[in-house]
Amino acid sequence: MSNPPAKSVNLHGRAALRTDADHHPDAWLCETCGYPMQGLHLDADCPECGRPLAESDPARRTGPLWQARPGPGAWIDIAVDLICRPRVFFRTLRTDGGNLPARLYLLSVACLVGGMWALAEVAWLGRPAWLAWAMGMIAAKATLVLTYIEAGGVAFFSKQRGWRVPIRLAERVCGYAALGWVLAAAALIVLHRFAQSGEIARVLRPVAGGLADDLVPATYIAVGGIAMLGFETLVYTGVRQVRFANRADPGKPA
């Protein structure tokens, strides 16, 4: 005896009938709200959110040129899309294939962040080259570590919510969203220069008095938290565009 269909609450808070087949990784879902589309014609609209079913066709996920042929031009194209059209970028992101392109993009961003930091240490603060290199390496490694922590968190919470974002796809989304760390690094580099010159303490002194010097580390945390919103916003946008992504044809409507 088969189990009766179970009710699950979709994105908009309204209940929709879901069967075991609807939870299968290959089941055809509306990529906006996750409504099961089996039995509907490809030309139909989603009964829940009204999005045309054809827009949930995985064939539309052609991906950026970087996924097929990494190069300087493709890197810049991704950067422009992530800054100007992040929703479009993630809506067309391929969810099949390996993660090597995303890892390469993340690595390139980490190298950029490390290079920016090392250059600033030499040019602005007069650090010895070896120390500047060491600081740059720390910044680059921090970019990698924080990105993978974020990917693990995305995969965990996606599983709790029933989204289709396993660790492999979470890594891909976060790998491209890592471009947001460039903004965070730039903000922290500027802050670092002012902190080393004593400007931050001077600004805080009229308000905090003798505690001004002790509050400088807190400004790093505050500015760093605000600056990382660029990365977090890109991750959030990416997850929303892939959480119900259709990755195979077996469940595709007629």
LUMDONU-999958 format. One record per residue (C-alpha): residue in one letter; x, y, z; residue number from 1. Coordinates in Angstrom, 1 decimal. Layout:
BEGIN
+------+--------+--------+--------+------+
: resn :      x :      y :      z : resi :
+------+--------+--------+--------+------+
:    A :      X :      Y :      Z :  NUM :
...
+------+--------+--------+--------+------+
This chain:
BEGIN
+------+--------+--------+--------+------+
: resn :      x :      y :      z : resi :
+------+--------+--------+--------+------+
:    M :    0.0 :    0.0 :    0.0 :    1 :
:    S :    1.5 :    3.3 :   -1.1 :    2 :
:    N :    1.8 :    6.2 :    1.2 :    3 :
:    P :   -0.6 :    9.1 :    0.5 :    4 :
:    P :    0.8 :   12.4 :   -0.8 :    5 :
:    A :    2.2 :   14.6 :    1.9 :    6 :
:    K :    1.6 :   18.3 :    2.2 :    7 :
:    S :    4.6 :   20.6 :    2.2 :    8 :
:    V :    4.7 :   24.3 :    2.5 :    9 :
:    N :    6.3 :   26.1 :   -0.4 :   10 :
:    L :    8.2 :   29.4 :   -0.6 :   11 :
:    H :    5.0 :   31.5 :   -0.4 :   12 :
:    G :    3.7 :   29.8 :    2.7 :   13 :
:    R :    0.8 :   28.0 :    0.8 :   14 :
:    A :    0.4 :   24.2 :    1.0 :   15 :
:    A :    1.0 :   22.1 :   -2.2 :   16 :
:    L :    0.5 :   18.4 :   -2.5 :   17 :
:    R :    3.9 :   16.7 :   -2.8 :   18 :
:    T :    4.5 :   13.0 :   -3.5 :   19 :
:    D :    7.7 :   11.0 :   -3.0 :   20 :
:    A :    8.3 :   11.4 :   -6.8 :   21 :
:    D :    8.3 :   15.2 :   -6.4 :   22 :
:    H :   11.2 :   15.0 :   -3.9 :   23 :
:    H :   13.3 :   12.9 :   -6.4 :   24 :
:    P :   16.4 :   14.9 :   -7.6 :   25 :
:    D :   15.2 :   14.5 :  -11.2 :   26 :
:    A :   11.6 :   15.6 :  -10.5 :   27 :
:    W :   10.6 :   18.6 :  -12.6 :   28 :
:    L :    9.9 :   21.6 :  -10.3 :   29 :
:    C :    9.3 :   25.3 :  -10.9 :   30 :
:    E :   12.6 :   26.9 :  -10.3 :   31 :
:    T :   11.1 :   29.9 :   -8.6 :   32 :
:    C :    8.8 :   28.3 :   -6.0 :   33 :
:    G :    9.5 :   24.6 :   -6.2 :   34 :
:    Y :    6.0 :   23.6 :   -7.2 :   35 :
:    P :    5.9 :   20.1 :   -8.7 :   36 :
:    M :    5.2 :   20.4 :  -12.5 :   37 :
:    Q :    4.6 :   16.7 :  -13.4 :   38 :
:    G :    1.6 :   16.3 :  -15.7 :   39 :
:    L :    1.7 :   19.9 :  -17.0 :   40 :
:    H :    2.6 :   20.9 :  -20.5 :   41 :
:    L :    5.9 :   22.6 :  -21.2 :   42 :
:    D :    4.0 :   25.7 :  -22.5 :   43 :
:    A :    2.0 :   26.1 :  -19.2 :   44 :
:    D :    2.6 :   28.5 :  -16.4 :   45 :
:    C :    3.3 :   27.5 :  -12.8 :   46 :
:    P :    0.0 :   27.3 :  -11.0 :   47 :
:    E :    1.6 :   28.7 :   -7.8 :   48 :
:    C :    3.8 :   31.7 :   -8.9 :   49 :
:    G :    2.8 :   32.1 :  -12.6 :   50 :
:    R :    6.3 :   31.7 :  -14.0 :   51 :
:    P :    6.4 :   30.1 :  -17.4 :   52 :
:    L :    7.3 :   26.4 :  -17.1 :   53 :
:    A :    9.7 :   26.7 :  -20.1 :   54 :
:    E :   11.9 :   29.1 :  -18.0 :   55 :
:    S :   12.6 :   26.1 :  -15.6 :   56 :
:    D :   14.1 :   24.1 :  -18.5 :   57 :
:    P :   17.6 :   23.0 :  -17.5 :   58 :
:    A :   18.6 :   23.5 :  -21.1 :   59 :
:    R :   18.4 :   27.3 :  -20.4 :   60 :
:    R :   21.3 :   26.9 :  -17.9 :   61 :
:    T :   24.1 :   27.3 :  -20.5 :   62 :
:    G :   26.5 :   28.7 :  -17.9 :   63 :
:    P :   29.2 :   31.4 :  -18.3 :   64 :
:    L :   32.0 :   31.0 :  -20.9 :   65 :
:    W :   34.4 :   30.4 :  -18.0 :   66 :
:    Q :   32.7 :   27.0 :  -17.3 :   67 :
:    A :   33.7 :   25.8 :  -20.7 :   68 :
:    R :   36.9 :   27.8 :  -21.4 :   69 :
:    P :   38.5 :   29.7 :  -18.5 :   70 :
:    G :   40.5 :   32.8 :  -19.6 :   71 :
:    P :   41.0 :   36.5 :  -18.8 :   72 :
:    G :   38.1 :   37.6 :  -20.9 :   73 :
:    A :   35.8 :   35.1 :  -19.4 :   74 :
:    W :   36.9 :   36.1 :  -15.9 :   75 :
:    I :   36.0 :   39.7 :  -16.6 :   76 :
:    D :   32.7 :   38.7 :  -18.1 :   77 :
:    I :   31.8 :   36.8 :  -14.9 :   78 :
:    A :   32.9 :   39.8 :  -12.7 :   79 :
:    V :   30.7 :   42.2 :  -14.7 :   80 :
:    D :   27.7 :   39.8 :  -14.6 :   81 :
:    L :   28.1 :   39.2 :  -10.8 :   82 :
:    I :   28.2 :   43.0 :  -10.2 :   83 :
:    C :   25.6 :   44.1 :  -12.7 :   84 :
:    R :   23.3 :   41.0 :  -13.3 :   85 :
:    P :   23.8 :   38.5 :  -10.4 :   86 :
:    R :   20.3 :   37.0 :  -10.7 :   87 :
:    V :   20.7 :   36.4 :  -14.4 :   88 :
:    F :   24.2 :   34.9 :  -13.9 :   89 :
:    F :   23.0 :   32.4 :  -11.3 :   90 :
:    R :   19.8 :   31.7 :  -13.1 :   91 :
:    T :   21.8 :   30.5 :  -16.1 :   92 :
:    L :   24.5 :   28.8 :  -14.1 :   93 :
:    R :   25.0 :   25.2 :  -15.1 :   94 :
:    T :   24.5 :   22.7 :  -12.3 :   95 :
:    D :   25.9 :   19.7 :  -14.0 :   96 :
:    G :   29.6 :   18.8 :  -14.7 :   97 :
:    G :   32.5 :   19.2 :  -12.4 :   98 :
:    N :   33.5 :   22.0 :  -10.1 :   99 :
:    L :   37.0 :   22.7 :  -11.4 :  100 :
:    P :   36.0 :   26.0 :  -13.2 :  101 :
:    A :   34.4 :   27.3 :  -10.0 :  102 :
:    R :   37.5 :   26.3 :   -7.9 :  103 :
:    L :   39.8 :   28.0 :  -10.4 :  104 :
:    Y :   37.7 :   31.1 :  -10.2 :  105 :
:    L :   37.8 :   31.0 :   -6.4 :  106 :
:    L :   41.6 :   30.5 :   -6.5 :  107 :
:    S :   42.0 :   33.4 :   -8.8 :  108 :
:    V :   40.0 :   35.7 :   -6.5 :  109 :
:    A :   42.0 :   34.5 :   -3.5 :  110 :
:    C :   45.2 :   35.3 :   -5.4 :  111 :
:    L :   43.8 :   38.7 :   -6.3 :  112 :
:    V :   42.9 :   39.4 :   -2.6 :  113 :
:    G :   46.4 :   38.3 :   -1.5 :  114 :
:    G :   48.1 :   40.4 :   -4.1 :  115 :
:    M :   46.1 :   43.5 :   -3.2 :  116 :
:    W :   47.0 :   43.1 :    0.5 :  117 :
:    A :   50.7 :   42.4 :   -0.2 :  118 :
:    L :   51.0 :   45.4 :   -2.5 :  119 :
:    A :   49.3 :   47.6 :    0.0 :  120 :
:    E :   51.7 :   46.4 :    2.8 :  121 :
:    V :   54.6 :   47.4 :    0.6 :  122 :
:    A :   53.3 :   50.6 :   -1.0 :  123 :
:    W :   51.3 :   52.1 :    1.9 :  124 :
:    L :   53.0 :   50.8 :    5.0 :  125 :
:    G :   56.6 :   50.3 :    3.8 :  126 :
:    R :   56.7 :   46.6 :    5.0 :  127 :
:    P :   59.6 :   44.4 :    3.9 :  128 :
:    A :   58.8 :   42.3 :    0.9 :  129 :
:    W :   58.9 :   39.0 :    2.8 :  130 :
:    L :   56.4 :   40.3 :    5.5 :  131 :
:    A :   54.1 :   41.7 :    2.8 :  132 :
:    W :   54.1 :   38.4 :    1.0 :  133 :
:    A :   53.3 :   36.6 :    4.3 :  134 :
:    M :   50.4 :   39.0 :    5.0 :  135 :
:    G :   49.1 :   38.5 :    1.4 :  136 :
:    M :   49.2 :   34.7 :    1.9 :  137 :
:    I :   47.2 :   35.0 :    5.1 :  138 :
:    A :   44.6 :   37.1 :    3.3 :  139 :
:    A :   44.4 :   34.6 :    0.3 :  140 :
:    K :   44.1 :   31.6 :    2.6 :  141 :
:    A :   41.4 :   33.4 :    4.7 :  142 :
:    T :   39.4 :   33.9 :    1.5 :  143 :
:    L :   39.5 :   30.2 :    0.7 :  144 :
:    V :   38.7 :   29.1 :    4.2 :  145 :
:    L :   35.8 :   31.5 :    4.7 :  146 :
:    T :   34.4 :   30.6 :    1.3 :  147 :
:    Y :   34.3 :   26.9 :    2.1 :  148 :
:    I :   32.9 :   27.5 :    5.5 :  149 :
:    E :   30.1 :   29.4 :    3.8 :  150 :
:    A :   29.6 :   26.5 :    1.3 :  151 :
:    G :   29.2 :   24.0 :    4.1 :  152 :
:    G :   26.7 :   26.2 :    5.8 :  153 :
:    V :   24.7 :   26.6 :    2.6 :  154 :
:    A :   24.6 :   22.9 :    2.0 :  155 :
:    F :   23.5 :   22.2 :    5.6 :  156 :
:    F :   20.7 :   24.7 :    5.7 :  157 :
:    S :   19.6 :   23.7 :    2.2 :  158 :
:    K :   19.2 :   20.1 :    3.3 :  159 :
:    Q :   17.1 :   21.3 :    6.3 :  160 :
:    R :   14.8 :   23.3 :    3.9 :  161 :
:    G :   14.5 :   20.6 :    1.3 :  162 :
:    W :   16.4 :   22.6 :   -1.4 :  163 :
:    R :   18.5 :   21.1 :   -4.2 :  164 :
:    V :   21.8 :   22.6 :   -3.1 :  165 :
:    P :   24.1 :   19.8 :   -2.0 :  166 :
:    I :   27.7 :   20.6 :   -1.1 :  167 :
:    R :   28.8 :   20.3 :   -4.7 :  168 :
:    L :   26.4 :   23.0 :   -5.9 :  169 :
:    A :   27.0 :   25.1 :   -2.8 :  170 :
:    E :   30.7 :   25.0 :   -3.5 :  171 :
:    R :   30.0 :   26.2 :   -7.1 :  172 :
:    V :   27.8 :   29.1 :   -6.0 :  173 :
:    C :   30.2 :   30.2 :   -3.3 :  174 :
:    G :   33.2 :   29.8 :   -5.6 :  175 :
:    Y :   31.8 :   32.4 :   -8.0 :  176 :
:    A :   30.3 :   34.6 :   -5.3 :  177 :
:    A :   33.8 :   34.8 :   -3.8 :  178 :
:    L :   34.3 :   37.9 :   -6.0 :  179 :
:    G :   32.6 :   39.7 :   -3.2 :  180 :
:    W :   35.7 :   39.2 :   -1.1 :  181 :
:    V :   37.5 :   41.7 :   -3.3 :  182 :
:    L :   35.3 :   44.5 :   -2.0 :  183 :
:    A :   35.8 :   43.3 :    1.6 :  184 :
:    A :   39.6 :   43.2 :    1.1 :  185 :
:    A :   39.7 :   46.7 :   -0.4 :  186 :
:    A :   37.7 :   48.1 :    2.6 :  187 :
:    L :   39.9 :   46.3 :    5.1 :  188 :
:    I :   43.1 :   47.5 :    3.4 :  189 :
:    V :   42.0 :   51.1 :    3.6 :  190 :
:    L :   41.0 :   50.6 :    7.2 :  191 :
:    H :   44.3 :   49.0 :    7.9 :  192 :
:    R :   46.2 :   51.9 :    6.6 :  193 :
:    F :   44.3 :   54.4 :    8.7 :  194 :
:    A :   44.7 :   52.2 :   11.8 :  195 :
:    Q :   48.4 :   52.0 :   11.3 :  196 :
:    S :   48.7 :   55.7 :   10.9 :  197 :
:    G :   46.7 :   56.4 :   14.1 :  198 :
:    E :   43.9 :   58.1 :   12.2 :  199 :
:    I :   41.2 :   55.8 :   13.6 :  200 :
:    A :   42.2 :   56.3 :   17.2 :  201 :
:    R :   42.4 :   60.0 :   16.6 :  202 :
:    V :   38.8 :   60.0 :   15.3 :  203 :
:    L :   37.5 :   57.8 :   18.2 :  204 :
:    R :   39.3 :   59.8 :   20.9 :  205 :
:    P :   36.8 :   62.6 :   21.2 :  206 :
:    V :   34.1 :   60.1 :   21.8 :  207 :
:    A :   35.9 :   57.2 :   23.6 :  208 :
:    G :   38.6 :   59.1 :   25.4 :  209 :
:    G :   41.4 :   56.8 :   26.7 :  210 :
:    L :   39.6 :   53.7 :   25.3 :  211 :
:    A :   40.1 :   54.9 :   21.7 :  212 :
:    D :   43.2 :   52.7 :   21.1 :  213 :
:    D :   41.4 :   49.7 :   22.6 :  214 :
:    L :   38.4 :   50.2 :   20.2 :  215 :
:    V :   40.5 :   50.0 :   17.1 :  216 :
:    P :   40.3 :   46.2 :   16.8 :  217 :
:    A :   36.5 :   46.5 :   17.1 :  218 :
:    T :   36.5 :   48.8 :   14.1 :  219 :
:    Y :   38.2 :   46.0 :   12.1 :  220 :
:    I :   35.4 :   43.6 :   13.1 :  221 :
:    A :   32.6 :   46.1 :   12.3 :  222 :
:    V :   34.0 :   47.2 :    8.9 :  223 :
:    G :   34.9 :   43.6 :    8.0 :  224 :
:    G :   31.4 :   42.5 :    8.8 :  225 :
:    I :   29.9 :   45.2 :    6.7 :  226 :
:    A :   32.3 :   44.7 :    3.9 :  227 :
:    M :   31.6 :   40.9 :    3.7 :  228 :
:    L :   28.0 :   41.7 :    2.9 :  229 :
:    G :   29.0 :   41.8 :   -0.8 :  230 :
:    F :   30.0 :   38.2 :   -0.7 :  231 :
:    E :   27.0 :   37.2 :    1.4 :  232 :
:    T :   24.6 :   39.0 :   -0.9 :  233 :
:    L :   26.0 :   37.2 :   -3.9 :  234 :
:    V :   25.7 :   33.8 :   -2.1 :  235 :
:    Y :   22.1 :   34.6 :   -1.1 :  236 :
:    T :   21.2 :   35.6 :   -4.7 :  237 :
:    G :   22.9 :   32.5 :   -6.1 :  238 :
:    V :   21.2 :   30.1 :   -3.7 :  239 :
:    R :   17.8 :   31.5 :   -4.5 :  240 :
:    Q :   18.4 :   30.9 :   -8.2 :  241 :
:    V :   19.5 :   27.3 :   -7.9 :  242 :
:    R :   17.6 :   26.0 :   -4.9 :  243 :
:    F :   15.0 :   24.3 :   -7.2 :  244 :
:    A :   17.2 :   23.9 :  -10.3 :  245 :
:    N :   16.2 :   21.0 :  -12.6 :  246 :
:    R :   19.3 :   19.1 :  -13.3 :  247 :
:    A :   18.0 :   16.2 :  -15.5 :  248 :
:    D :   15.4 :   15.4 :  -18.1 :  249 :
:    P :   13.6 :   12.3 :  -16.7 :  250 :
:    G :   11.0 :   14.4 :  -14.9 :  251 :
:    K :   10.5 :   16.9 :  -17.7 :  252 :
:    P :    6.9 :   17.7 :  -18.7 :  253 :
:    A :    5.7 :   16.9 :  -22.2 :  254 :
+------+--------+--------+--------+------+
